[in-house]
Amino acid sequence: MLQQENLPILGALGISDAVCRYGEQIAASLRPRFDAIDEIAEYNQAKVLAAMQKNRVNAGCFAATTGYGYNDVGRDTLERVYADCFHTEAALVRPQITCGTHALAVAFSANLLPGDELLSPVGRPYDTLEEVIGIRESACSLKEYGVTYDEVALLPDGSFDYEGIRRKIKPQTRLVTIQRSKGYATRPTLSVQRIGELIAFIKGIRSDIICMVDNCYGEFVERIEPSDVGADMIVGSLIKNPGGGLAPIGGYICGTKACVDRCAYRLSAPGLGQEVGANLGLMTALYQGFFLAPTVVAGALKGAIFAANIYERLGFRCVPNATESRHDIIQAVELGSEEAMRAFCLGIQASAPVDSYVTPLPWDMPGYDSQVIMAAGAFIQGSSIELSADGPIREPYAVYFQGGLTWTHAKIGILMSLQKLVDAGLVNL
């Protein structure tokens, strides 16, 4: 509840009483939903704790290693923790994986050979994967190495085109990639249940097809993960949900031993695999971030729901809408103009603990085919579990809000974004 004495300090941040009071009305109405989120966080916290206790995590796991990293107890134990938490045979969790796109590229290139085909049954994947796949020409793409690609768009209502998928599965189809989150699209995020139904359908056609899920932004939002419903691999970034805001770099691939072994060979070298790769003193942050992740994700999820309710009641289309169930931490808001996108992102930047004085501007970001505006004043560069907002400057001029290491910071960020839209004359309360 907004206390009267909180108004002066929020005013010092540049948020008016009118915006504060409007926001508090919304927040008060969301308490039952927030209680449900806290219950999921409690379940997932216990799951992480159980995995750490089972694998006897101890102070020795935090010791730094350098060079080859042979016999790195902390690294090997962390990978067992991930595998147990996500209920998989094996895991590859490494700071040498630089980002989510890198993790996905490793998983693709390790498990696809020349002549194989990659199929996306959920439409076009995230922009940065277009060059990885070869949809947009790039050196070292899968296409350059003889891997073909096909896709099946979702139906207009967001459901799977099962007959279209059946037609597209060919003898050379080797790997199916399922992007859980929406990326820079305004389609629904896929629930774990729906992903499981899709995997069962694909395995019913050919059981040898590898089903991989891009799990970015979805970890710990639900009680179960795609690996619980048949995924052969789940892939993600440690500077998103599972890093808990503490991991400074890294990515993970969890799945069958056969798939993960190949990923390890691709990441390091054939014959070396998981035996090499020093932890460089990052183990404490990776363990503690994973431990905190369920609670951090819960705060970010509350912020996303708050954003949808704030903006939908002002007439903006939100995906997901204000009442829908949630399956990732991203909230898309269609603002209708570049001017509104700039104002929204200015508010997110102005509420950041780092670089709050910076003005976000659209720029030609590597890996994208249109200019992108990004707002993020993060302790870890590019960390989208921290408060951030971004989007491509193209119709429908949607901004994608995510993160917030605490619910209260996410709340302040959304109020500040609204304030900037009010100041620009783009919204009337």
Long-range contacts (C-beta under 8 A, 24 or more apart in sequence): 1-28, 2-27, 10-412, 10-415, 13-350, 13-351, 13-412, 13-416, 14-350, 14-416, 14-419, 15-412, 15-415, 15-416, 15-419, 16-419, 16-422, 18-422, 18-429, 19-415, 19-418, 19-419, 19-422, 19-429, 20-415, 22-310, 22-418, 22-429, 23-306, 23-310, 23-411, 23-414, 23-415, 23-418, 26-306, 26-309, 26-310, 26-313, 27-306, 27-411, 29-309, 30-302, 30-305, 30-306, 30-309, 33-305, 34-302, 34-305, 34-407, 37-298, 37-301, 37-302, 37-305, 38-298, 40-220, 40-221, 40-222, 40-223, 40-294, 40-298, 41-220, 41-294, 41-295, 41-297, 41-298, 42-294, 43-223, 44-220, 44-223, 44-293, 44-294, 44-297, 45-294, 45-295, 47-85, 47-294, 48-81, 48-85, 48-290, 48-291, 48-293, 48-294, 49-291, 50-84, 51-81, 51-82, 51-84, 51-85, 52-81, 52-287, 52-291, 54-84, 55-80, 55-81, 55-84, 57-81, 57-287, 61-283, 61-287, 62-283, 62-284, 62-287, 63-283, 64-278, 64-279, 64-280, 64-281, 64-283, 65-278, 65-279, 65-280, 66-278, 66-280, 67-278, 68-276, 68-278, 69-276, 69-277, 69-278, 69-279, 70-275, 70-276, 72-277, 72-278, 72-279, 74-279, 74-283, 74-287, 75-277, 75-278, 75-279, 75-283, 76-274, 78-283, 78-286, 78-287, 78-290, 79-274, 81-287, 81-290, 82-242, 82-252, 82-254, 82-290, 83-254, 85-290, 86-225, 86-227, 86-228, 86-234, 86-254, 87-225, 87-227, 87-228, 88-227, 88-234, 88-254, 88-255, 88-256, 88-260, 89-255, 89-256, 89-257, 89-260, 90-254, 90-255, 90-256, 90-257, 90-260, 90-261, 91-252, 91-253, 91-254, 91-255, 91-260, 92-252, 92-253, 92-254, 92-260, 92-263, 92-264, 92-267, 92-274, 93-238, 93-250, 93-251, 93-252, 93-286, 94-250, 94-251, 94-252, 94-267, 94-277, 95-238, 95-248, 95-249, 95-250, 95-279, 95-280, 95-282, 95-286, 96-250, 96-267, 96-268, 96-277, 97-238, 97-250, 97-251, 97-252, 97-253, 97-267, 98-249, 98-251, 99-237, 99-239, 99-251, 99-382, 100-214, 100-216, 100-235, 100-236, 100-237, 100-240, 100-251, 101-126, 101-128, 101-129, 101-132, 101-367, 102-251, 103-235, 103-236, 103-237, 103-251, 103-252, 103-253, 104-129, 104-132, 104-177, 104-214, 104-235, 105-129, 105-132, 106-253, 106-263, 106-266, 106-267, 107-212, 107-233, 107-235, 107-253, 107-259, 107-263, 108-132, 108-133, 108-142, 108-147, 108-175, 108-177, 108-212, 109-142, 109-145, 109-266, 110-259, 110-262, 110-263, 110-265, 110-266, 110-267, 111-174, 111-175, 111-210, 111-212, 111-233, 111-259, 111-262, 111-263, 112-142, 112-147, 112-174, 112-175, 113-147, 113-174, 114-145, 114-146, 114-147, 115-146, 115-147, 115-172, 116-147, 116-148, 116-172, 116-173, 116-174, 116-175, 117-147, 117-148, 117-149, 117-150, 117-170, 117-172, 117-173, 117-174, 118-142, 118-147, 118-148, 118-149, 118-150, 118-174, 118-175, 118-176, 118-177, 119-149, 119-150, 119-151, 119-152, 119-165, 119-168, 119-169, 119-173, 119-175, 119-176, 119-177, 120-149, 120-150, 120-151, 120-152, 120-176, 120-177, 120-178, 120-179, 121-151, 121-152, 121-160, 121-161, 121-165, 121-168, 121-176, 121-178, 121-198, 121-202, 122-152, 122-154, 122-160, 122-178, 122-179, 122-190, 122-198, 123-151, 123-152, 123-153, 123-154, 123-185, 123-187, 124-151, 124-153, 124-185, 125-151, 125-177, 125-179, 125-183, 125-214, 126-179, 126-183, 126-184, 126-214, 127-183, 127-184, 127-367, 127-368, 127-369, 127-392, 128-367, 128-368, 130-367, 130-369, 131-367, 136-369, 148-172, 154-187, 158-187, 158-188, 160-194, 160-197, 160-198, 160-201, 162-201, 165-201, 165-202, 166-205, 169-202, 169-205, 169-206, 169-209, 173-206, 173-209, 174-209, 174-210, 175-209, 175-210, 175-211, 175-212, 176-202, 176-209, 176-210, 176-211, 176-212, 177-212, 177-213, 177-214, 178-211, 178-212, 178-213, 178-214, 178-226, 178-231, 179-213, 179-214, 180-213, 180-214, 180-215, 180-216, 180-217, 180-218, 180-226, 180-327, 180-328, 181-214, 181-216, 181-217, 181-218, 181-328, 181-330, 182-319, 182-328, 182-330, 182-332, 184-391, 184-392, 184-398, 184-400, 186-317, 186-319, 186-332, 186-334, 186-396, 186-398, 187-319, 188-319, 188-320, 188-324, 189-217, 189-218, 189-320, 189-326, 189-327, 189-328, 189-330, 190-327, 191-222, 191-325, 191-327, 192-218, 192-222, 192-224, 192-225, 192-226, 192-228, 192-229, 192-327, 193-229, 195-226, 195-229, 195-231, 196-226, 196-228, 196-229, 196-230, 199-226, 199-229, 199-230, 199-231, 200-229, 200-230, 203-230, 210-259, 212-255, 212-259, 216-240, 216-241, 217-241, 217-328, 217-329, 217-330, 217-384, 217-402, 218-327, 218-328, 218-329, 219-293, 219-297, 220-293, 220-294, 220-297, 220-298, 221-297, 221-301, 221-326, 221-327, 221-328, 221-329, 222-327, 227-254, 227-255, 231-255, 232-256, 232-259, 233-259, 233-260, 233-263, 238-286, 238-289, 239-380, 239-382, 239-383, 239-384, 239-385, 240-383, 240-384, 240-385, 241-293, 241-296, 241-297, 241-300, 241-329, 241-385, 242-289, 242-290, 242-293, 243-285, 243-286, 243-289, 243-290, 243-293, 243-383, 243-385, 244-288, 244-289, 244-290, 244-291, 244-292, 244-293, 244-296, 244-385, 245-289, 245-292, 245-296, 245-379, 245-380, 245-383, 245-385, 245-386, 245-405, 246-285, 246-286, 246-288, 246-289, 246-292, 247-282, 247-285, 247-286, 247-289, 247-290, 247-380, 248-282, 248-285, 248-380, 249-282, 249-380, 250-282, 250-286, 296-385, 296-405, 296-406, 297-329, 297-385, 298-407, 299-404, 299-405, 299-406, 299-407, 299-409, 299-410, 300-329, 300-385, 300-402, 300-403, 300-404, 300-405, 300-410, 301-326, 301-329, 302-407, 302-410, 302-411, 303-329, 303-331, 303-387, 303-401, 303-403, 303-404, 303-407, 303-410, 303-411, 303-413, 303-414, 304-329, 304-330, 304-331, 304-401, 304-402, 304-410, 305-331, 306-410, 306-411, 306-414, 307-331, 307-333, 307-401, 307-414, 308-333, 310-414, 310-418, 311-418, 314-427, 314-429, 317-396, 319-398, 329-385, 329-402, 329-403, 330-400, 330-401, 330-402, 331-400, 331-401, 331-402, 332-398, 332-399, 332-400, 332-401, 333-398, 333-399, 333-401, 334-396, 334-397, 334-398, 335-397, 335-398, 335-399, 336-396, 336-397, 337-397, 337-426, 338-362, 338-393, 338-397, 339-424, 339-426, 340-397, 340-421, 340-424, 340-426, 341-373, 341-391, 341-393, 341-397, 341-399, 342-373, 343-417, 343-420, 343-421, 343-423, 343-424, 343-426, 344-375, 344-389, 344-399, 344-401, 344-417, 344-420, 344-421, 345-373, 345-374, 345-375, 345-389, 345-390, 345-399, 345-417, 346-375, 346-417, 346-420, 347-375, 347-413, 347-416, 347-417, 347-418, 347-419, 347-420, 347-421, 348-375, 348-376, 348-387, 348-388, 348-389, 348-401, 348-413, 348-416, 348-417, 349-375, 349-376, 349-377, 350-416, 350-420, 351-387, 351-409, 351-412, 351-413, 351-415, 351-416, 351-417, 352-376, 352-377, 352-378, 352-387, 352-413, 353-377, 353-379, 354-378, 354-379, 362-393, 368-392, 370-394, 373-399, 387-413, 389-417
